[in-house]
Amino acid sequence: MSTTLVVVNAGTGDPSSTRLLADRTAQRVAALASTAGQTVDTHVIDLREIATEVTTALVSQHIGTGLRAAMDAVAGADGIVAASPVYAAGPSGLFTSFFQVLETDSLIGTPVILAATAGTARHALVADDQMRGMFGYLRAMTVPTALFAAPEDWADAALTGRIDRAALELVTLMRAGVATTIRAGNAAKYQTQLGSPNDPGIQLDSDLMRLAAGGAV
């Protein structure tokens, strides 16, 4: 069985502590899945590479080719690791902007690990306090364990333990196929956007469409 894991990395440095946390988490997800006979294909989206396209989409609704590929990858993912550095006590603007330009039903039921990095432990609750609500609005299924790393955490075995816990939660949800099951069972109950993954299709033969085209009902 093969599943797709998409890593969304909002780190802007090279190297980046945010990318490091995301990579460690993705590697642990793949390792745990492998022990259960599950293959994980990992795709990494570095948002800094499409930052201009993200901001353009916010102000003009124009979707560039790089952003479109990233949006399609996220919409087709069986699981996601979403990682952001903390700026001004919240996830980066690039991170939030990317998820704000997605079709709002792209992540319905998709399991997500939330991860954040910062220069001080004072921001340890950003993933739970600032990020989880946005993914709740997008109707994603965030795993119970959120990840956070300040400089002093990298040498602490507790961070490895949290990564293991979050990875196991994600692998369990991915293996169960929760996104597919939830979308299939509730497709008619969601308010979907036209052209989005859950769009049931435009009913061209409806009374409303005939009126829109200038015809009679």
C-alpha atoms as an extended CHARMM CRD file, in Angstrom:
* protein
*
       217  EXT
         1         1  MET       CA              0.0000000000        0.0000000000        0.0000000000  PROA      1               0.0000000000
         2         2  SER       CA              1.3770000000        3.3920000000       -1.0170000000  PROA      2               0.0000000000
         3         3  THR       CA              0.3550000000        6.7410000000        0.4590000000  PROA      3               0.0000000000
         4         4  THR       CA              1.4190000000       10.3200000000       -0.1950000000  PROA      4               0.0000000000
         5         5  LEU       CA              2.8460000000       12.5900000000        2.4850000000  PROA      5               0.0000000000
         6         6  VAL       CA              3.2010000000       16.2920000000        1.6710000000  PROA      6               0.0000000000
         7         7  VAL       CA              5.5230000000       18.4700000000        3.7470000000  PROA      7               0.0000000000
         8         8  VAL       CA              4.6930000000       22.1860000000        3.6750000000  PROA      8               0.0000000000
         9         9  ASN       CA              7.7430000000       24.0870000000        4.8930000000  PROA      9               0.0000000000
        10        10  ALA       CA              7.5040000000       27.8350000000        5.5190000000  PROA      10              0.0000000000
        11        11  GLY       CA             11.0960000000       28.2130000000        6.6810000000  PROA      11              0.0000000000
        12        12  THR       CA             12.9650000000       30.8790000000        4.7350000000  PROA      12              0.0000000000
        13        13  GLY       CA             16.5580000000       30.1210000000        5.6950000000  PROA      13              0.0000000000
        14        14  ASP       CA             18.9570000000       27.6670000000        4.1270000000  PROA      14              0.0000000000
        15        15  PRO       CA             19.5340000000       25.6840000000        6.2380000000  PROA      15              0.0000000000
        16        16  SER       CA             16.2850000000       26.1590000000        8.1420000000  PROA      16              0.0000000000
        17        17  SER       CA             15.3640000000       24.8410000000       11.5820000000  PROA      17              0.0000000000
        18        18  THR       CA             11.7550000000       24.6500000000       10.3950000000  PROA      18              0.0000000000
        19        19  ARG       CA             12.7550000000       22.4560000000        7.4550000000  PROA      19              0.0000000000
        20        20  LEU       CA             14.8710000000       20.3460000000        9.8170000000  PROA      20              0.0000000000
        21        21  LEU       CA             11.8870000000       19.7060000000       12.1060000000  PROA      21              0.0000000000
        22        22  ALA       CA              9.6430000000       18.9480000000        9.1330000000  PROA      22              0.0000000000
        23        23  ASP       CA             12.1910000000       16.5400000000        7.6360000000  PROA      23              0.0000000000
        24        24  ARG       CA             12.7400000000       14.6890000000       10.9110000000  PROA      24              0.0000000000
        25        25  THR       CA              9.0030000000       14.2950000000       11.2870000000  PROA      25              0.0000000000
        26        26  ALA       CA              8.4920000000       13.0990000000        7.7040000000  PROA      26              0.0000000000
        27        27  GLN       CA             11.3190000000       10.5920000000        8.0460000000  PROA      27              0.0000000000
        28        28  ARG       CA              9.7560000000        9.1880000000       11.2010000000  PROA      28              0.0000000000
        29        29  VAL       CA              6.3670000000        8.9320000000        9.5040000000  PROA      29              0.0000000000
        30        30  ALA       CA              7.9400000000        6.9680000000        6.6410000000  PROA      30              0.0000000000
        31        31  ALA       CA              9.8350000000        4.6940000000        9.0330000000  PROA      31              0.0000000000
        32        32  LEU       CA              6.7750000000        3.8680000000       11.1240000000  PROA      32              0.0000000000
        33        33  ALA       CA              4.6670000000        3.2650000000        8.0290000000  PROA      33              0.0000000000
        34        34  SER       CA              7.3140000000        0.9430000000        6.6180000000  PROA      34              0.0000000000
        35        35  THR       CA              7.1240000000       -1.3160000000        9.6730000000  PROA      35              0.0000000000
        36        36  ALA       CA              3.4430000000       -1.8030000000        8.9020000000  PROA      36              0.0000000000
        37        37  GLY       CA              4.1010000000       -2.6220000000        5.2540000000  PROA      37              0.0000000000
        38        38  GLN       CA              3.0570000000        0.8100000000        4.0180000000  PROA      38              0.0000000000
        39        39  THR       CA              5.1090000000        2.8270000000        1.5290000000  PROA      39              0.0000000000
        40        40  VAL       CA              5.1240000000        6.6100000000        1.9150000000  PROA      40              0.0000000000
        41        41  ASP       CA              5.9520000000        8.8670000000       -1.0360000000  PROA      41              0.0000000000
        42        42  THR       CA              7.1090000000       12.1890000000        0.4230000000  PROA      42              0.0000000000
        43        43  HSD       CA              6.7660000000       15.4570000000       -1.4690000000  PROA      43              0.0000000000
        44        44  VAL       CA              8.2470000000       18.6530000000        0.0050000000  PROA      44              0.0000000000
        45        45  ILE       CA              6.8700000000       22.1170000000       -0.7340000000  PROA      45              0.0000000000
        46        46  ASP       CA              9.2800000000       24.9070000000        0.2130000000  PROA      46              0.0000000000
        47        47  LEU       CA              7.0320000000       27.9520000000        0.2890000000  PROA      47              0.0000000000
        48        48  ARG       CA              9.9410000000       30.3750000000       -0.0970000000  PROA      48              0.0000000000
        49        49  GLU       CA             10.3120000000       29.1070000000       -3.6630000000  PROA      49              0.0000000000
        50        50  ILE       CA              6.7570000000       30.1780000000       -4.5620000000  PROA      50              0.0000000000
        51        51  ALA       CA              6.4400000000       33.1690000000       -2.2180000000  PROA      51              0.0000000000
        52        52  THR       CA              5.8610000000       35.6420000000       -5.0660000000  PROA      52              0.0000000000
        53        53  GLU       CA              3.1140000000       33.4670000000       -6.5370000000  PROA      53              0.0000000000
        54        54  VAL       CA              1.4100000000       33.1860000000       -3.1430000000  PROA      54              0.0000000000
        55        55  THR       CA              1.3110000000       36.9540000000       -2.6530000000  PROA      55              0.0000000000
        56        56  THR       CA              0.1460000000       37.4820000000       -6.2370000000  PROA      56              0.0000000000
        57        57  ALA       CA             -2.7220000000       35.0440000000       -5.6680000000  PROA      57              0.0000000000
        58        58  LEU       CA             -3.7740000000       36.9650000000       -2.5620000000  PROA      58              0.0000000000
        59        59  VAL       CA             -4.1480000000       40.2740000000       -4.3780000000  PROA      59              0.0000000000
        60        60  SER       CA             -5.1770000000       39.2170000000       -7.8790000000  PROA      60              0.0000000000
        61        61  GLN       CA             -6.5030000000       35.6270000000       -7.6360000000  PROA      61              0.0000000000
        62        62  HSD       CA             -3.9810000000       34.6560000000      -10.3350000000  PROA      62              0.0000000000
        63        63  ILE       CA             -2.5670000000       31.1880000000       -9.6590000000  PROA      63              0.0000000000
        64        64  GLY       CA              0.9380000000       30.6370000000      -11.0250000000  PROA      64              0.0000000000
        65        65  THR       CA              2.1900000000       27.2610000000      -12.1870000000  PROA      65              0.0000000000
        66        66  GLY       CA              4.3350000000       26.6460000000       -9.0950000000  PROA      66              0.0000000000
        67        67  LEU       CA              1.5110000000       27.5370000000       -6.7320000000  PROA      67              0.0000000000
        68        68  ARG       CA             -0.9650000000       25.4250000000       -8.7050000000  PROA      68              0.0000000000
        69        69  ALA       CA              1.3330000000       22.4050000000       -8.4430000000  PROA      69              0.0000000000
        70        70  ALA       CA              1.6590000000       22.9650000000       -4.6880000000  PROA      70              0.0000000000
        71        71  MET       CA             -2.1050000000       23.3460000000       -4.2550000000  PROA      71              0.0000000000
        72        72  ASP       CA             -2.7590000000       20.1520000000       -6.2190000000  PROA      72              0.0000000000
        73        73  ALA       CA             -0.1700000000       18.2630000000       -4.1780000000  PROA      73              0.0000000000
        74        74  VAL       CA             -1.7580000000       19.3560000000       -0.9050000000  PROA      74              0.0000000000
        75        75  ALA       CA             -5.2660000000       18.5260000000       -2.1320000000  PROA      75              0.0000000000
        76        76  GLY       CA             -4.1440000000       15.0260000000       -3.1390000000  PROA      76              0.0000000000
        77        77  ALA       CA             -2.1810000000       14.2400000000        0.0100000000  PROA      77              0.0000000000
        78        78  ASP       CA             -3.0350000000       11.3540000000        2.3130000000  PROA      78              0.0000000000
        79        79  GLY       CA             -1.2360000000       13.2010000000        5.1190000000  PROA      79              0.0000000000
        80        80  ILE       CA              0.4910000000       16.5420000000        5.6580000000  PROA      80              0.0000000000
        81        81  VAL       CA              3.2760000000       17.9100000000        7.8300000000  PROA      81              0.0000000000
        82        82  ALA       CA              2.6940000000       21.6770000000        8.0710000000  PROA      82              0.0000000000
        83        83  ALA       CA              5.6680000000       23.5310000000        9.5530000000  PROA      83              0.0000000000
        84        84  SER       CA              6.1920000000       27.2340000000       10.1490000000  PROA      84              0.0000000000
        85        85  PRO       CA              8.6430000000       29.5000000000       11.9390000000  PROA      85              0.0000000000
        86        86  VAL       CA              7.1110000000       31.8030000000       14.5330000000  PROA      86              0.0000000000
        87        87  TYR       CA              7.0650000000       35.5380000000       13.8260000000  PROA      87              0.0000000000
        88        88  ALA       CA              5.4410000000       38.0350000000       16.2370000000  PROA      88              0.0000000000
        89        89  ALA       CA              3.8730000000       35.2500000000       18.3100000000  PROA      89              0.0000000000
        90        90  GLY       CA              2.2300000000       33.5370000000       15.3340000000  PROA      90              0.0000000000
        91        91  PRO       CA              2.9760000000       31.4210000000       12.2530000000  PROA      91              0.0000000000
        92        92  SER       CA              4.6440000000       33.2870000000        9.3930000000  PROA      92              0.0000000000
        93        93  GLY       CA              2.5760000000       35.3220000000        6.9690000000  PROA      93              0.0000000000
        94        94  LEU       CA              3.8390000000       33.1690000000        4.1060000000  PROA      94              0.0000000000
        95        95  PHE       CA              2.5480000000       30.0480000000        5.8580000000  PROA      95              0.0000000000
        96        96  THR       CA             -0.9230000000       31.4350000000        6.5800000000  PROA      96              0.0000000000
        97        97  SER       CA             -1.1800000000       33.0580000000        3.1440000000  PROA      97              0.0000000000
        98        98  PHE       CA             -0.5430000000       29.7510000000        1.3800000000  PROA      98              0.0000000000
        99        99  PHE       CA             -3.3380000000       28.0010000000        3.2380000000  PROA      99              0.0000000000
       100       100  GLN       CA             -5.6110000000       31.0090000000        2.7780000000  PROA      100             0.0000000000
       101       101  VAL       CA             -5.3950000000       30.7840000000       -1.0180000000  PROA      101             0.0000000000
       102       102  LEU       CA             -6.3410000000       27.0940000000       -1.0600000000  PROA      102             0.0000000000
       103       103  GLU       CA             -9.8620000000       26.1160000000       -2.0200000000  PROA      103             0.0000000000
       104       104  THR       CA            -11.5310000000       25.8380000000        1.3740000000  PROA      104             0.0000000000
       105       105  ASP       CA            -12.5070000000       22.1990000000        0.9210000000  PROA      105             0.0000000000
       106       106  SER       CA             -9.1110000000       20.9480000000       -0.2820000000  PROA      106             0.0000000000
       107       107  LEU       CA             -8.1910000000       19.5440000000        3.1400000000  PROA      107             0.0000000000
       108       108  ILE       CA            -11.4620000000       18.0310000000        4.3090000000  PROA      108             0.0000000000
       109       109  GLY       CA            -10.5850000000       15.0680000000        6.5270000000  PROA      109             0.0000000000
       110       110  THR       CA             -6.8590000000       15.2100000000        5.6850000000  PROA      110             0.0000000000
       111       111  PRO       CA             -4.6370000000       14.2420000000        8.6510000000  PROA      111             0.0000000000
       112       112  VAL       CA             -2.1390000000       16.9980000000        9.4980000000  PROA      112             0.0000000000
       113       113  ILE       CA              0.8020000000       17.3190000000       11.8900000000  PROA      113             0.0000000000
       114       114  LEU       CA              1.2920000000       20.9080000000       13.0420000000  PROA      114             0.0000000000
       115       115  ALA       CA              4.8840000000       21.9760000000       13.6780000000  PROA      115             0.0000000000
       116       116  ALA       CA              6.4870000000       25.2790000000       14.6610000000  PROA      116             0.0000000000
       117       117  THR       CA              9.9580000000       26.5670000000       15.4860000000  PROA      117             0.0000000000
       118       118  ALA       CA             11.0570000000       29.6960000000       17.3160000000  PROA      118             0.0000000000
       119       119  GLY       CA             14.0250000000       31.2870000000       19.0290000000  PROA      119             0.0000000000
       120       120  THR       CA             12.4670000000       31.0100000000       22.4690000000  PROA      120             0.0000000000
       121       121  ALA       CA             10.2690000000       28.5510000000       24.3500000000  PROA      121             0.0000000000
       122       122  ARG       CA              7.8210000000       31.3690000000       25.0700000000  PROA      122             0.0000000000
       123       123  HSD       CA              6.1800000000       30.5380000000       21.7300000000  PROA      123             0.0000000000
       124       124  ALA       CA              5.6260000000       26.8720000000       22.5320000000  PROA      124             0.0000000000
       125       125  LEU       CA              1.8320000000       27.1190000000       22.2400000000  PROA      125             0.0000000000
       126       126  VAL       CA              1.7420000000       28.7350000000       18.7940000000  PROA      126             0.0000000000
       127       127  ALA       CA              0.9300000000       25.4750000000       16.9790000000  PROA      127             0.0000000000
       128       128  ASP       CA             -2.0100000000       24.7180000000       19.2600000000  PROA      128             0.0000000000
       129       129  ASP       CA             -3.1830000000       28.2760000000       19.8320000000  PROA      129             0.0000000000
       130       130  GLN       CA             -2.5980000000       29.9140000000       16.4340000000  PROA      130             0.0000000000
       131       131  MET       CA             -2.3530000000       27.1670000000       13.8210000000  PROA      131             0.0000000000
       132       132  ARG       CA             -4.8930000000       24.5640000000       14.9080000000  PROA      132             0.0000000000
       133       133  GLY       CA             -7.8450000000       26.9410000000       14.5100000000  PROA      133             0.0000000000
       134       134  MET       CA             -7.0140000000       27.6870000000       10.8690000000  PROA      134             0.0000000000
       135       135  PHE       CA             -6.8450000000       23.9950000000       10.0150000000  PROA      135             0.0000000000
       136       136  GLY       CA            -10.0860000000       23.4610000000       11.8930000000  PROA      136             0.0000000000
       137       137  TYR       CA            -11.6990000000       26.0230000000        9.5930000000  PROA      137             0.0000000000
       138       138  LEU       CA            -10.3010000000       24.1160000000        6.6060000000  PROA      138             0.0000000000
       139       139  ARG       CA            -11.8640000000       20.9590000000        8.1240000000  PROA      139             0.0000000000
       140       140  ALA       CA             -8.5550000000       19.1140000000        8.2190000000  PROA      140             0.0000000000
       141       141  MET       CA             -7.9800000000       16.4550000000       10.8780000000  PROA      141             0.0000000000
       142       142  THR       CA             -5.0360000000       17.7020000000       12.9380000000  PROA      142             0.0000000000
       143       143  VAL       CA             -3.3770000000       15.0060000000       15.0460000000  PROA      143             0.0000000000
       144       144  PRO       CA             -3.5060000000       15.4740000000       18.8400000000  PROA      144             0.0000000000
       145       145  THR       CA              0.2520000000       16.0330000000       19.2330000000  PROA      145             0.0000000000
       146       146  ALA       CA              1.6060000000       19.3450000000       17.9200000000  PROA      146             0.0000000000
       147       147  LEU       CA              5.3560000000       19.8520000000       17.5600000000  PROA      147             0.0000000000
       148       148  PHE       CA              7.4640000000       22.7990000000       18.6760000000  PROA      148             0.0000000000
       149       149  ALA       CA             11.2140000000       23.2930000000       18.7880000000  PROA      149             0.0000000000
       150       150  ALA       CA             13.2280000000       26.1250000000       20.3460000000  PROA      150             0.0000000000
       151       151  PRO       CA             17.0650000000       26.0680000000       20.2170000000  PROA      151             0.0000000000
       152       152  GLU       CA             17.3720000000       24.1580000000       23.4970000000  PROA      152             0.0000000000
       153       153  ASP       CA             14.9630000000       21.4370000000       22.3240000000  PROA      153             0.0000000000
       154       154  TRP       CA             17.1610000000       19.9730000000       19.5830000000  PROA      154             0.0000000000
       155       155  ALA       CA             19.3680000000       18.1090000000       22.0590000000  PROA      155             0.0000000000
       156       156  ASP       CA             16.4460000000       17.0680000000       24.2550000000  PROA      156             0.0000000000
       157       157  ALA       CA             15.1640000000       13.5000000000       23.9430000000  PROA      157             0.0000000000
       158       158  ALA       CA             11.6830000000       14.8200000000       24.6900000000  PROA      158             0.0000000000
       159       159  LEU       CA             11.4920000000       16.3390000000       21.1890000000  PROA      159             0.0000000000
       160       160  THR       CA             12.2250000000       12.9400000000       19.6550000000  PROA      160             0.0000000000
       161       161  GLY       CA              9.4720000000       11.4680000000       21.7870000000  PROA      161             0.0000000000
       162       162  ARG       CA              6.9680000000       14.0630000000       20.6230000000  PROA      162             0.0000000000
       163       163  ILE       CA              7.9380000000       13.4880000000       16.9950000000  PROA      163             0.0000000000
       164       164  ASP       CA              7.4350000000        9.7430000000       17.4550000000  PROA      164             0.0000000000
       165       165  ARG       CA              4.0320000000       10.3110000000       19.0130000000  PROA      165             0.0000000000
       166       166  ALA       CA              2.8350000000       12.7050000000       16.3020000000  PROA      166             0.0000000000
       167       167  ALA       CA              4.1750000000       10.4560000000       13.5430000000  PROA      167             0.0000000000
       168       168  LEU       CA              2.3480000000        7.4240000000       14.9150000000  PROA      168             0.0000000000
       169       169  GLU       CA             -0.8880000000        9.4070000000       15.1050000000  PROA      169             0.0000000000
       170       170  LEU       CA             -0.5060000000       10.5140000000       11.4870000000  PROA      170             0.0000000000
       171       171  VAL       CA              0.4350000000        7.0610000000       10.1980000000  PROA      171             0.0000000000
       172       172  THR       CA             -2.5830000000        5.5430000000       11.9350000000  PROA      172             0.0000000000
       173       173  LEU       CA             -4.9490000000        8.0240000000       10.2980000000  PROA      173             0.0000000000
       174       174  MET       CA             -3.2880000000        7.6940000000        6.8940000000  PROA      174             0.0000000000
       175       175  ARG       CA             -3.4170000000        3.9010000000        7.0230000000  PROA      175             0.0000000000
       176       176  ALA       CA             -7.1270000000        4.0610000000        7.8570000000  PROA      176             0.0000000000
       177       177  GLY       CA             -7.7750000000        6.2660000000        4.8150000000  PROA      177             0.0000000000
       178       178  VAL       CA             -9.8030000000        8.7160000000        6.8780000000  PROA      178             0.0000000000
       179       179  ALA       CA             -9.7310000000       11.5360000000        4.3040000000  PROA      179             0.0000000000
       180       180  THR       CA            -11.1460000000        9.3380000000        1.5390000000  PROA      180             0.0000000000
       181       181  THR       CA            -13.7740000000        7.8160000000        3.8180000000  PROA      181             0.0000000000
       182       182  ILE       CA            -14.9220000000       11.1380000000        5.2270000000  PROA      182             0.0000000000
       183       183  ARG       CA            -15.1410000000       12.8220000000        1.8320000000  PROA      183             0.0000000000
       184       184  ALA       CA            -16.9560000000        9.9030000000        0.2180000000  PROA      184             0.0000000000
       185       185  GLY       CA            -19.4900000000        9.6440000000        3.0150000000  PROA      185             0.0000000000
       186       186  ASN       CA            -20.1770000000       13.3630000000        3.3730000000  PROA      186             0.0000000000
       187       187  ALA       CA            -19.6430000000       14.7890000000       -0.1100000000  PROA      187             0.0000000000
       188       188  ALA       CA            -23.2310000000       15.9860000000       -0.4700000000  PROA      188             0.0000000000
       189       189  LYS       CA            -23.2160000000       17.5650000000        2.9990000000  PROA      189             0.0000000000
       190       190  TYR       CA            -20.3260000000       19.9910000000        2.4610000000  PROA      190             0.0000000000
       191       191  GLN       CA            -20.5870000000       23.4200000000        0.8870000000  PROA      191             0.0000000000
       192       192  THR       CA            -17.9310000000       22.9760000000       -1.7560000000  PROA      192             0.0000000000
       193       193  GLN       CA            -16.2490000000       25.4100000000       -4.1310000000  PROA      193             0.0000000000
       194       194  LEU       CA            -16.6310000000       24.9300000000       -7.8670000000  PROA      194             0.0000000000
       195       195  GLY       CA            -13.6260000000       23.1300000000       -9.2820000000  PROA      195             0.0000000000
       196       196  SER       CA            -12.3780000000       21.9900000000       -5.8860000000  PROA      196             0.0000000000
       197       197  PRO       CA            -11.6520000000       18.3380000000       -4.9990000000  PROA      197             0.0000000000
       198       198  ASN       CA            -15.1580000000       17.8290000000       -3.5800000000  PROA      198             0.0000000000
       199       199  ASP       CA            -17.0400000000       19.6900000000       -6.3210000000  PROA      199             0.0000000000
       200       200  PRO       CA            -19.8630000000       17.3610000000       -7.4190000000  PROA      200             0.0000000000
       201       201  GLY       CA            -19.9340000000       19.1150000000      -10.7890000000  PROA      201             0.0000000000
       202       202  ILE       CA            -22.0220000000       21.9050000000      -12.2840000000  PROA      202             0.0000000000
       203       203  GLN       CA            -25.5570000000       20.7760000000      -13.1040000000  PROA      203             0.0000000000
       204       204  LEU       CA            -25.9520000000       22.3360000000      -16.5470000000  PROA      204             0.0000000000
       205       205  ASP       CA            -29.4760000000       21.0300000000      -16.9610000000  PROA      205             0.0000000000
       206       206  SER       CA            -30.8930000000       22.6700000000      -13.8330000000  PROA      206             0.0000000000
       207       207  ASP       CA            -33.5790000000       25.3860000000      -13.8750000000  PROA      207             0.0000000000
       208       208  LEU       CA            -31.0960000000       27.8560000000      -12.4070000000  PROA      208             0.0000000000
       209       209  MET       CA            -28.5090000000       27.2610000000      -15.1440000000  PROA      209             0.0000000000
       210       210  ARG       CA            -31.1690000000       27.5680000000      -17.8800000000  PROA      210             0.0000000000
       211       211  LEU       CA            -32.2580000000       30.9120000000      -16.4440000000  PROA      211             0.0000000000
       212       212  ALA       CA            -28.6290000000       32.0570000000      -16.2140000000  PROA      212             0.0000000000
       213       213  ALA       CA            -28.2130000000       31.2540000000      -19.8950000000  PROA      213             0.0000000000
       214       214  GLY       CA            -31.2890000000       33.3410000000      -20.7810000000  PROA      214             0.0000000000
       215       215  GLY       CA            -33.6010000000       30.4290000000      -21.3870000000  PROA      215             0.0000000000
       216       216  ALA       CA            -37.0050000000       29.6320000000      -19.9490000000  PROA      216             0.0000000000
       217       217  VAL       CA            -37.6350000000       27.2820000000      -17.0660000000  PROA      217             0.0000000000
